[in-house]
Each structure stands twice: as C-alpha cells, then as structure tokens.
C-alpha cells in the first residue's frame, strides 16, 4: 500500500519523467518494476505507474482530463491499496483502476 503526494511545477515537458518513485523500466519483464508518480508517455499529462504482484504488466494511469501548463503549480496524488490505483490532480480524482493487485513488485537491484 502506498500514498504519495507532490506539489509540482513543470518547467519543461518530458516523457515518462518521474517526480518521485522507485521504478526500473524492464521491457522483458512486463514493462517495469516498482512505481513512480510523474509525467505520462505523452509528456503533457500526469501519470501514476505501478506494477503489482497479482497482475501482468505495469499499469500507467494517465490523466486524460488535465493537460498541464508549464510553470503552473499542481498538487498530484497517487494511491494504491493493493487492489485499486487512484490518480488525483488538484483535489479531484482523474483516473482509477483495479487492473493491479497484490504487493508492489520492486527490482532486485539496479534502482
């Protein structure tokens, strides 16, 4: 279980940029291990990425409602209770899913 909260101001858009987390990209092992809260693969929205032990590949929850503006502060929150992932921006839940379950899978080394 995890809850992580950040206040963030993006000065330059970047794809899959983690603000905070413990994640290693691993294309041969379901896309990655661990978790991070940051920007999405599109680089214009926020994302919460996580891989649980009861699931296949890592899940990326992408905020499809908010396109962030560079230089503006946002409050971004990601939570996972072992069964459900939630992504919230500025106090509103923007995405949730039950696609992940179980303990968070972490890399054995190389983080």
C-alpha positions as semicolon CSV with decimal commas, in nm:
position;residue;x (nm);y (nm);z (nm)
1;X;0,000;0,000;0,000
2;X;0,121;0,346;-0,083
3;X;0,006;0,706;-0,098
4;X;0,232;0,969;-0,245
5;X;0,162;1,340;-0,282
6;X;0,365;1,611;-0,455
7;X;0,335;1,977;-0,537
8;X;0,496;2,015;-0,877
9;X;0,566;2,286;-1,130
10;X;0,685;2,150;-1,464
11;X;0,927;2,389;-1,633
12;X;0,989;2,172;-1,939
13;X;0,768;1,889;-2,067
14;X;0,936;1,547;-2,075
15;X;0,802;1,199;-2,141
16;X;0,781;0,950;-1,853
17;X;0,964;1,180;-1,613
18;X;0,928;1,066;-1,253
19;X;0,883;1,327;-0,981
20;X;0,918;1,062;-0,711
21;X;0,933;0,683;-0,711
22;X;1,128;0,361;-0,721
23;X;1,096;0,222;-1,073
24;X;1,309;0,042;-1,328
25;X;1,194;0,011;-1,687
26;X;1,220;-0,354;-1,790
27;X;1,068;-0,430;-2,134
28;X;1,144;-0,802;-2,096
29;X;0,963;-0,823;-1,763
30;X;0,620;-0,671;-1,825
31;X;0,729;-0,313;-1,885
32;X;0,876;-0,228;-1,548
33;X;0,901;-0,293;-1,176
34;X;0,816;-0,060;-0,888
35;X;0,618;0,264;-0,903
36;X;0,651;0,631;-0,988
37;X;0,445;0,949;-0,997
38;X;0,535;1,186;-1,279
39;X;0,456;1,270;-1,638
40;X;0,299;1,032;-1,888
41;X;0,443;0,893;-2,209
42;X;0,272;1,182;-2,391
43;X;0,464;1,431;-2,170
44;X;0,165;1,668;-2,148
45;X;-0,022;1,499;-1,864
46;X;0,045;1,343;-1,524
47;X;0,072;0,969;-1,460
48;X;0,090;0,716;-1,176
49;X;0,271;0,398;-1,280
50;X;0,280;0,078;-1,073
51;X;0,323;-0,297;-1,103
52;X;0,152;-0,530;-0,857
53;X;0,241;-0,896;-0,798
54;X;-0,105;-1,020;-0,895
55;X;-0,100;-0,858;-1,237
56;X;0,074;-0,882;-1,571
57;X;0,247;-0,570;-1,700
58;X;0,293;-0,240;-1,520
59;X;-0,011;-0,012;-1,534
60;X;0,011;0,356;-1,627
61;X;-0,279;0,568;-1,508
62;X;-0,271;0,876;-1,729
63;X;-0,467;1,191;-1,650
64;X;-0,670;1,239;-1,967
65;X;-0,862;1,534;-1,820
66;X;-0,573;1,772;-1,748
67;X;-0,310;1,894;-1,990
68;X;-0,069;2,067;-1,759
69;X;0,068;2,411;-1,830
70;X;0,441;2,467;-1,789
71;X;0,523;2,699;-1,499
72;X;0,197;2,635;-1,308
73;X;0,185;2,457;-0,971
74;X;-0,025;2,136;-0,940
75;X;-0,098;1,902;-0,650
76;X;-0,065;1,543;-0,778
77;X;-0,151;1,234;-0,569
78;X;-0,119;0,862;-0,639
79;X;-0,258;0,592;-0,409
80;X;-0,262;0,213;-0,420
81;X;-0,426;-0,010;-0,160
82;X;-0,329;-0,349;-0,304
83;X;-0,639;-0,363;-0,523
84;X;-0,702;-0,018;-0,670
85;X;-0,485;0,261;-0,813
86;X;-0,605;0,622;-0,796
87;X;-0,459;0,936;-0,956
88;X;-0,581;1,277;-0,836
89;X;-0,487;1,626;-0,954
90;X;-0,569;1,939;-0,755
91;X;-0,807;1,751;-0,526
92;X;-1,008;1,570;-0,795
93;X;-0,980;1,202;-0,885
94;X;-0,896;1,195;-1,255
95;X;-0,840;0,820;-1,306
96;X;-0,872;0,495;-1,115
97;X;-0,838;0,128;-1,198
98;X;-0,850;-0,216;-1,043
99;X;-0,609;-0,355;-1,305
100;X;-0,329;-0,403;-1,049
101;X;-0,338;-0,620;-0,738
102;X;-0,109;-0,761;-0,473
103;X;0,220;-0,635;-0,337
104;X;0,420;-0,386;-0,541
105;X;0,693;-0,567;-0,736
106;X;1,030;-0,399;-0,693
107;X;1,353;-0,459;-0,887
108;X;1,605;-0,680;-0,706
109;X;1,885;-0,438;-0,796
110;X;1,977;-0,152;-1,024
111;X;1,743;0,118;-0,899
